[in-house]
Amino acid sequence: MTSTVRLSHAARADIASILARSTEQFGEAASRRYQTLIAAAIRDAASDHPLGRTDRPELGQGVFTWHLAQSRRHVAGSAVRRPRHFLVCRRDADVLLISRVLHDAMDPERHLGDRSAP
């Protein structure tokens, strides 16, 4: 069973920025592959299966991250070789709240702001 997913405004902006940069640096086809991988990662993170999640209690109660690399096997076609982003998530009953989509090099604690916002 999967959860309903809710993305914060910041997460939506993160995704738009990631895809724009991907298009600029790697081209339209690569950006579409990354978009497909992000969608797969969101579906995977929303599933009830805990494998692939990294609990992050230092970021708040129930917060976990999901690295896009965990979802590469769930995407048909050409794979993204080295995904560099992860989702910052938490559950609220049957809703998966995604607060940010961050690059590996980013410190989540610095970029979360209001941790209670979905």
N, C-alpha and C positions, 0 to 999 in steps of 0.2 A: 504494500500500500504506500502511496506517496502523499505528501502533504500539499496543501495549498501553499503557494509561494507569494511572498510580498517583498518587493525590492524598495529600499529607501530611495529618496531622491539622489542621495550621494552615490549609491550603487548604480543607478541608471546613468548618472553623469560619468561615473568611472567607465562603464561599458562603452558609452558613446566615445569617450576619449581614447580608450584602448583600441577600438575599431578604426577610428580616424587615423590614429598613429600607425596602426598596422597597414592600412591602405596606403598611407604616405610612404612608409619604409619598405613594404614588401609587395604591394600591389593588391588589386581587388580580389583576386582568387585566394590569396593568403588570408585576407581579412574575412572573407566568407568562411574559410575553414576555421578560423579562430572564433567567429561568431557561433558556428555550429558546435564547437568544443565548449564554449561558455554555456550554451543551452543544455548540452549533455551534462556538464558539471552541476548546473542548477537542478536538473532532474535527479541526478545521483545523490546530491546533498539532501534533497527532499525525501529520498526513500527512507524506509525504516531500517535499512541495513547500516550498521555502525562502521563497517570496515571502510577505511579511507578518511575518516574524520580524525582530526586532532583536537582534543579538548583543550580549551584555552581559558582556564578559570581566572587567570590574571587580567583578562579582558572583560570579565563579568560573569555572573552566574549563568550557566548553560551555554556559554559561547563556545563555538568550535570553528575551525577553519577546514576548508576543503580545497586542496590544490587541484588545478585543472589537469595536471598530469595524471591524476587518479582516474580520469574519465576518458582518456585517449582511446581505450579499447572499446568504448561504446559509441564511437563515431565511424560511420561507413566512409569509404573513400580514402583520400590522401590524409595522412595523419599530420598533426602539428608536431614537429620534432621535439621542440623544447619549450613547452608552455611555461610562462614565467609569472603567472598570476594565481591568486587564490581568493576564494570567497570567505567572508567573515559572516557567520550565521549564528542564529539561536532559534530555538523553537518556542512558540507560544501556543500551547495545546496542539492542534493539528495544523498550525500555520508555521511555515519556515520563513523567518525574517532574515533577509540578506541586507546587512548594513553597508558593506563596502566590497569592492573587488580591487584588490591591491597587488602591486608588483612584489616579487620576492624580496627585492632590496628595501622595501618600505617597512618601517616599524609600525605595526598595527596600533600600538598604544598611542602613537603620535597622531594617527590619522582617523581615529574613531570619534573624537569629539563627544557628543552626547550619546553614551552607550545605550541608553534606553530607547533611542529612536529606531524604528524598523528600517 
